[in-house]
């Protein structure tokens, strides 16, 4: 009689932990919402060739539009984090999905580039509501196996980013890019309903970051200011932790490279490699299919072998396909390069789980929102940088720049210490206010 497969046994244990005590529906709702919230942020870059046919603008302007999407997304991180304790994760998540439906409708009827930019900024704000409450729900519901839970949800978002861009490019050939975006409205509305039903409320006795600053009408202005200062000071001490600072620097560098890559990959494949928009969109989707595979295992590997080690390996390996991309001159080679590029997206769930677990629970939402704003705002300018280099006929050199940024991130992650024993944002081995 053969012994059970250890890998199958471990996988079964992970699945049981994720589904146990009714948490599977919560995980499914969060994953479904992220499928659309993330997927649509990459549909816009995938449709840039068609959009620019309607609105003739430069590569720099197109890159700035993608930067706007991510800057507004980043700008919502702090308020979304601060609102977690006041209105709850369930309200923020369902509102994010509902606003996504509204912005897709605005896209569908945008007559000018100015209206397109308005919808882009609005969608950045709407999807920005999703990230912080998603992270705190996962950390609260999954006190263990948080890496696997984050990886599952982010992998589902990568599936959305894999499927929706090629489907949108195909639909664009039938109903135009406006119609393609309008077709996503029912999906957003379904996600909003699922999030409203299946995301649990915060426990009544769970102290949150905004509760420490919540006052009734009888409180004096001085008391409000004093509490606000206390919260700000606690957040500052938390985010100044050496481990958190290193993780944020690494994540910022990886996001800068990621934004520059994804904003113009489709355009580069069409203009420099001579592919059709549909083929380029399909390859763009392959990037996220690969990412979904790597993300689904990356969190579990980090839980087992250490976050810093896995992040450093992913970053160093990620340099190779960026350098190789300009030299890949056939469809099979391009596919191999793009599949390897997908590995870099596993950085997200691993770094998220690392940082969130180290934040004190009483200010976790506010602190997490602050950090997300920081690395997304800086990272968002990767697309503008690549767009400007493309206008200067330096498209290939832009990818070499992104490769260099990725290598620096690998060096940063190589010095990332392990988080030690974590739970509810506390760590006796290395206090976050140290």
C-alpha positions as CSV (number, residue, x, y, z in Angstrom):
1,X,0.0,0.0,0.0
2,X,1.6,3.3,-1.1
3,X,1.9,6.2,1.3
4,X,-0.1,9.4,0.7
5,X,1.6,12.0,-1.5
6,X,3.0,14.6,0.8
7,X,2.4,17.4,-1.7
8,X,-1.2,16.4,-2.1
9,X,-1.6,16.2,1.6
10,X,-0.2,19.7,2.1
11,X,-2.4,21.1,-0.7
12,X,-5.4,19.5,0.8
13,X,-4.6,21.0,4.2
14,X,-4.3,24.5,2.6
15,X,-7.6,24.2,0.8
16,X,-9.3,22.9,4.0
17,X,-7.9,25.9,6.0
18,X,-9.1,28.4,3.3
19,X,-12.6,26.9,3.2
20,X,-13.2,26.0,6.8
21,X,-15.9,27.6,9.0
22,X,-17.7,29.1,6.0
23,X,-14.8,31.3,5.0
24,X,-14.8,29.9,1.5
25,X,-17.7,32.1,0.4
26,X,-15.9,35.2,1.8
27,X,-12.8,34.2,-0.2
28,X,-14.9,33.6,-3.3
29,X,-16.6,37.0,-3.1
30,X,-13.3,38.8,-2.5
31,X,-11.7,37.0,-5.4
32,X,-14.6,37.7,-7.7
33,X,-14.6,41.4,-6.9
34,X,-10.9,41.6,-7.5
35,X,-11.3,39.7,-10.8
36,X,-13.1,42.7,-12.2
37,X,-11.4,45.5,-10.2
38,X,-7.9,44.5,-11.2
39,X,-8.8,43.0,-14.7
40,X,-10.3,46.3,-15.9
41,X,-7.3,48.3,-14.9
42,X,-5.3,46.3,-17.5
43,X,-8.1,46.3,-20.1
44,X,-7.5,50.0,-20.5
45,X,-3.8,49.7,-21.5
46,X,-4.7,46.7,-23.7
47,X,-7.2,48.9,-25.6
48,X,-4.8,51.9,-26.0
49,X,-4.2,51.3,-29.7
50,X,-8.0,51.4,-30.4
51,X,-8.6,54.3,-28.0
52,X,-5.8,56.3,-29.6
53,X,-7.4,55.7,-33.0
54,X,-10.4,57.7,-31.6
55,X,-8.4,60.2,-29.6
56,X,-5.1,60.9,-31.4
57,X,-2.6,61.5,-28.6
58,X,1.1,61.0,-28.0
59,X,2.7,58.1,-26.2
60,X,3.5,60.4,-23.3
61,X,-0.2,61.5,-23.1
62,X,-1.3,57.9,-23.2
63,X,1.2,57.0,-20.5
64,X,0.0,59.9,-18.4
65,X,-3.6,58.6,-18.7
66,X,-2.5,55.2,-17.2
67,X,-0.5,57.1,-14.6
68,X,-3.7,59.0,-13.7
69,X,-5.5,55.7,-13.3
70,X,-3.0,54.4,-10.8
71,X,-2.4,57.8,-9.0
72,X,-6.1,58.1,-8.3
73,X,-6.1,54.5,-7.3
74,X,-3.2,55.2,-4.9
75,X,-4.8,58.4,-3.6
76,X,-7.8,56.4,-2.4
77,X,-5.7,54.0,-0.3
78,X,-5.3,56.2,2.7
79,X,-9.0,57.3,3.0
80,X,-10.1,53.7,2.3
81,X,-7.9,52.4,5.1
82,X,-9.1,55.1,7.5
83,X,-12.7,54.4,6.7
84,X,-12.5,50.7,7.5
85,X,-13.3,51.0,11.1
86,X,-16.0,53.6,10.6
87,X,-18.1,52.0,7.8
88,X,-16.6,48.5,7.7
89,X,-15.0,46.5,5.0
90,X,-18.2,45.1,3.6
91,X,-19.6,48.6,2.7
92,X,-16.3,49.7,1.2
93,X,-15.9,46.6,-1.0
94,X,-19.4,46.6,-2.3
95,X,-19.4,50.3,-2.9
96,X,-16.1,49.9,-4.9
97,X,-17.7,47.3,-7.2
98,X,-20.9,49.4,-7.7
99,X,-18.8,52.5,-8.5
100,X,-16.9,50.4,-11.0
101,X,-20.1,49.7,-12.8
102,X,-20.8,53.4,-13.0
103,X,-17.4,54.3,-14.4
104,X,-17.6,51.6,-17.1
105,X,-20.9,53.1,-18.1
106,X,-19.2,56.5,-18.4
107,X,-16.5,55.0,-20.5
108,X,-19.1,53.5,-22.8
109,X,-20.5,57.0,-23.5
110,X,-17.2,59.0,-23.5
111,X,-17.2,61.3,-26.6
112,X,-13.9,63.0,-26.0
113,X,-10.5,62.3,-24.4
114,X,-11.3,64.7,-21.6
115,X,-14.4,62.5,-20.6
116,X,-12.2,59.4,-21.1
117,X,-9.7,60.9,-18.5
118,X,-12.6,61.7,-16.2
119,X,-13.8,58.1,-16.3
120,X,-10.2,56.9,-15.9
121,X,-9.7,59.0,-12.8
122,X,-13.1,57.9,-11.5
123,X,-12.3,54.3,-12.0
124,X,-9.0,54.7,-10.2
125,X,-10.8,56.1,-7.2
126,X,-13.5,53.4,-7.3
127,X,-11.1,50.5,-7.5
128,X,-8.9,52.2,-4.9
129,X,-11.6,51.6,-2.4
130,X,-11.0,47.8,-2.8
131,X,-7.4,47.2,-1.8
132,X,-7.2,48.2,1.9
133,X,-10.4,46.5,3.1
134,X,-9.6,43.4,1.0
135,X,-6.3,43.2,2.9
136,X,-7.7,43.7,6.4
137,X,-10.5,41.2,5.8
138,X,-8.1,38.5,4.7
139,X,-5.8,39.2,7.6
140,X,-8.7,39.1,10.0
141,X,-10.4,36.1,8.6
142,X,-7.2,34.1,8.0
143,X,-5.0,34.5,11.0
144,X,-3.0,31.6,9.7
145,X,-2.4,30.7,6.0
146,X,-2.6,34.4,5.2
147,X,0.0,34.0,2.5
148,X,-2.2,31.4,0.8
149,X,-5.3,33.5,1.2
150,X,-3.7,36.6,-0.3
151,X,-2.2,34.6,-3.1
152,X,-5.6,33.0,-4.0
153,X,-7.4,36.4,-4.2
154,X,-4.6,38.1,-6.1
155,X,-4.2,35.1,-8.4
156,X,-7.9,35.4,-9.2
157,X,-7.3,39.1,-10.1
158,X,-4.5,38.0,-12.4
159,X,-7.0,35.6,-14.1
160,X,-9.2,38.6,-14.7
161,X,-6.3,40.5,-16.0
162,X,-5.5,37.5,-18.2
163,X,-8.9,36.9,-19.6
164,X,-10.5,40.4,-19.8
165,X,-7.9,42.2,-22.0
166,X,-8.0,39.6,-24.9
167,X,-11.8,39.3,-24.6
168,X,-12.0,43.1,-24.7
169,X,-9.8,43.3,-27.7
170,X,-11.9,40.8,-29.5
171,X,-15.1,42.5,-28.4
172,X,-13.6,45.8,-29.7
173,X,-13.6,44.4,-33.2
174,X,-17.3,43.8,-32.9
175,X,-18.8,46.6,-30.7
176,X,-15.9,49.0,-30.4
177,X,-13.8,49.7,-27.3
178,X,-16.7,51.6,-25.7
179,X,-19.0,48.7,-26.1
180,X,-16.4,46.3,-24.8
181,X,-16.1,48.3,-21.6
182,X,-19.8,48.6,-21.2
183,X,-20.2,44.8,-21.3
184,X,-18.4,44.6,-18.0
185,X,-21.2,46.5,-16.1
186,X,-23.2,43.3,-15.1
187,X,-20.1,41.7,-13.7
188,X,-19.4,44.6,-11.4
189,X,-23.0,44.7,-10.2
190,X,-22.9,40.9,-9.5
191,X,-19.6,41.3,-7.5
192,X,-21.1,44.2,-5.5
193,X,-24.0,42.0,-4.5
194,X,-21.8,39.0,-3.5
195,X,-19.5,41.2,-1.4
196,X,-22.5,42.7,0.4
197,X,-23.8,39.3,1.2
198,X,-20.7,37.2,2.0
199,X,-18.1,39.6,3.6
200,X,-18.5,39.4,7.4
201,X,-18.9,42.6,9.5
202,X,-16.1,43.5,11.8
203,X,-16.7,42.0,15.3
204,X,-18.4,44.4,17.6
205,X,-15.5,44.1,20.1
206,X,-12.7,44.5,17.6
207,X,-10.9,47.8,18.0
208,X,-10.0,49.4,14.7
209,X,-7.8,52.2,13.7
210,X,-10.6,54.8,13.3
211,X,-12.3,53.9,16.6
212,X,-9.4,55.4,18.4
213,X,-10.2,58.7,16.7
214,X,-14.0,58.4,16.8
215,X,-15.8,61.0,18.9
216,X,-19.4,61.9,19.6
217,X,-20.8,65.3,19.3
218,X,-20.0,66.2,22.9
219,X,-16.2,65.9,22.3
220,X,-14.2,69.1,22.2
221,X,-12.2,70.1,19.2
222,X,-9.1,69.7,21.3
223,X,-9.9,66.1,22.1
224,X,-10.5,65.4,18.4
225,X,-7.1,67.0,17.5
226,X,-5.4,65.1,20.3
227,X,-6.7,61.8,19.2
228,X,-5.9,62.5,15.6
229,X,-2.3,63.3,16.6
230,X,-2.1,60.1,18.6
231,X,-3.3,58.1,15.5
232,X,-0.8,59.9,13.2
233,X,2.0,59.3,15.6
234,X,1.1,55.6,15.9
235,X,1.0,55.2,12.1
236,X,4.3,57.0,11.7
237,X,6.0,54.7,14.2
238,X,4.5,51.6,12.6
239,X,5.5,52.4,9.1
240,X,9.0,53.5,10.1
241,X,9.8,49.9,11.1
242,X,13.0,48.8,9.3
243,X,11.4,45.6,8.0
244,X,8.3,47.5,6.7
245,X,10.5,50.2,5.1
246,X,12.6,47.7,3.2
247,X,9.4,45.9,2.0
248,X,7.9,49.2,0.8
249,X,11.0,50.2,-1.1
250,X,11.2,46.9,-2.8
251,X,7.5,47.0,-3.6
252,X,7.7,50.5,-5.0
253,X,10.5,49.6,-7.3
254,X,8.7,46.5,-8.6
255,X,5.5,48.5,-9.1
256,X,7.4,51.2,-11.1
257,X,8.7,48.6,-13.4
258,X,5.4,46.8,-13.5
259,X,3.4,49.9,-14.5
260,X,5.9,50.8,-17.2
261,X,5.7,47.3,-18.6
262,X,2.0,46.7,-18.6
263,X,1.0,50.2,-19.8
264,X,2.8,49.8,-23.1
265,X,3.3,46.1,-23.6
266,X,0.4,45.8,-26.0
267,X,1.4,49.0,-27.8
268,X,5.0,47.8,-28.1
269,X,3.9,44.4,-29.5
270,X,1.8,46.2,-32.1
271,X,4.2,49.0,-33.2
272,X,7.6,47.4,-32.7
273,X,6.9,43.7,-33.2
274,X,4.2,44.0,-35.9
275,X,1.5,42.0,-34.2
276,X,-2.2,42.5,-34.7
277,X,-4.1,44.1,-31.8
278,X,-5.9,40.8,-31.1
279,X,-2.6,38.8,-31.0
280,X,-1.0,41.4,-28.8
281,X,-4.0,41.4,-26.5
282,X,-3.8,37.6,-26.2
283,X,-0.1,37.8,-25.3
284,X,-0.9,40.4,-22.8
285,X,-3.5,38.0,-21.3
286,X,-0.8,35.3,-21.2
287,X,1.2,37.5,-18.9
288,X,-1.5,37.3,-16.3
289,X,-2.3,33.6,-16.8
290,X,1.4,33.1,-15.9
291,X,1.0,35.5,-13.0
292,X,-2.0,33.6,-11.7
293,X,0.0,30.4,-11.6
294,X,3.0,32.0,-9.8
295,X,0.8,33.9,-7.4
296,X,-1.2,30.8,-6.5
297,X,2.0,29.2,-5.2
298,X,4.1,32.2,-4.3
299,X,2.4,32.9,-1.1
300,X,2.6,29.3,0.1
301,X,6.3,29.2,-0.8
302,X,6.9,32.4,1.1
303,X,5.1,30.9,4.1
304,X,7.4,27.9,3.9
305,X,10.8,29.2,2.8
306,X,10.7,32.8,3.9
307,X,9.3,36.0,2.4
308,X,12.7,37.8,1.8
309,X,14.3,34.8,0.0
310,X,11.3,34.2,-2.3
311,X,11.0,37.9,-3.1
312,X,14.7,38.3,-4.0
313,X,14.6,35.3,-6.2
314,X,11.5,36.5,-8.1
315,X,13.1,39.9,-8.6
316,X,16.4,38.7,-9.8
317,X,14.8,36.2,-12.2
318,X,12.5,39.0,-13.4
319,X,15.4,40.9,-14.8
320,X,16.1,38.4,-17.6
321,X,12.8,38.6,-19.6
322,X,12.8,42.4,-19.5
323,X,16.3,42.4,-21.1
324,X,15.3,39.7,-23.5
325,X,12.0,41.3,-24.7
326,X,13.5,43.7,-27.3
327,X,15.5,40.8,-28.8
328,X,12.6,38.3,-29.1
329,X,11.6,38.4,-32.8
330,X,9.2,35.5,-33.1
331,X,5.9,34.7,-31.7
332,X,7.1,31.6,-29.7
333,X,10.0,33.6,-28.2
334,X,7.7,36.4,-27.3
335,X,5.3,34.0,-25.6
336,X,8.2,32.5,-23.5
337,X,9.4,35.9,-22.5
338,X,6.0,37.1,-21.5
339,X,5.2,33.9,-19.5
340,X,8.5,34.5,-17.6
341,X,7.5,38.2,-17.0
342,X,4.4,36.9,-15.2
343,X,6.5,35.6,-12.3
344,X,7.1,39.2,-11.1
345,X,3.4,39.6,-10.2
346,X,3.9,37.1,-7.3
347,X,5.6,39.9,-5.5
348,X,2.3,41.5,-4.7
349,X,0.6,38.8,-2.4
350,X,3.9,38.0,-0.7
351,X,4.8,41.6,0.2
352,X,1.2,42.4,1.1
353,X,1.0,39.5,3.6
354,X,4.5,40.4,5.0
355,X,3.6,44.1,5.6
356,X,0.0,43.7,6.9
357,X,0.9,41.1,9.4
358,X,3.5,43.4,11.0
359,X,1.1,46.4,11.4
360,X,-0.6,46.9,14.8
361,X,-4.3,45.9,14.5
362,X,-5.5,49.1,16.1
363,X,-4.1,51.2,13.3
364,X,-3.8,48.5,10.6
365,X,-6.3,50.0,8.1
366,X,-4.9,53.6,8.3
367,X,-1.3,52.4,8.2
368,X,-1.8,50.0,5.3
369,X,-3.7,52.6,3.3
370,X,-0.8,55.1,3.9
371,X,1.8,52.6,2.7
372,X,-0.3,51.6,-0.4
373,X,-0.7,55.3,-1.3
374,X,3.1,55.7,-1.1
375,X,4.2,52.9,-3.4
376,X,1.3,53.2,-5.8
377,X,1.8,56.9,-6.4
378,X,5.5,56.5,-7.0
379,X,5.1,53.4,-9.1
380,X,2.4,54.9,-11.2
381,X,4.9,57.2,-13.0
382,X,6.5,54.1,-14.6
383,X,4.0,54.4,-17.4
384,X,4.7,58.1,-18.0
385,X,8.5,57.4,-18.0
386,X,8.1,54.6,-20.6
387,X,5.7,56.7,-22.7
388,X,8.2,59.6,-22.8
389,X,11.1,57.3,-23.8
390,X,8.8,55.8,-26.5
391,X,8.2,59.3,-27.9
392,X,12.0,59.7,-27.9
393,X,12.3,56.5,-29.9
394,X,13.8,54.7,-26.9
395,X,11.3,52.0,-26.5
396,X,13.8,49.1,-26.2
397,X,16.0,51.2,-23.8
398,X,12.9,51.7,-21.6
399,X,12.7,48.0,-21.0
400,X,16.4,47.9,-20.0
401,X,15.7,50.7,-17.5
402,X,12.8,48.6,-16.1
403,X,15.2,45.6,-15.8
404,X,17.7,47.8,-13.8
405,X,14.9,48.9,-11.5
406,X,13.9,45.3,-11.0
407,X,17.5,44.3,-10.1
408,X,17.7,47.0,-7.5
409,X,14.5,45.7,-6.0
410,X,16.1,42.2,-5.8
411,X,19.0,43.6,-3.8
412,X,16.6,45.3,-1.4
413,X,14.6,42.1,-0.9
414,X,17.8,40.2,-0.3
415,X,18.2,42.2,2.9
416,X,14.6,41.7,4.1
417,X,14.6,40.0,7.5
418,X,11.9,37.4,8.3
419,X,8.9,38.7,10.2
420,X,9.1,36.1,12.9
421,X,6.0,35.2,14.9
422,X,3.1,37.2,13.7
423,X,-0.5,37.4,14.7
424,X,-3.0,40.3,14.7
425,X,-0.2,42.7,13.8
426,X,2.1,42.1,16.7
427,X,5.5,40.7,16.8
428,X,7.4,40.3,20.1
429,X,10.7,39.7,18.3
430,X,10.7,43.0,16.5
431,X,8.1,45.6,17.6
432,X,6.8,47.7,14.7
433,X,7.5,50.8,16.6
434,X,11.2,49.9,17.0
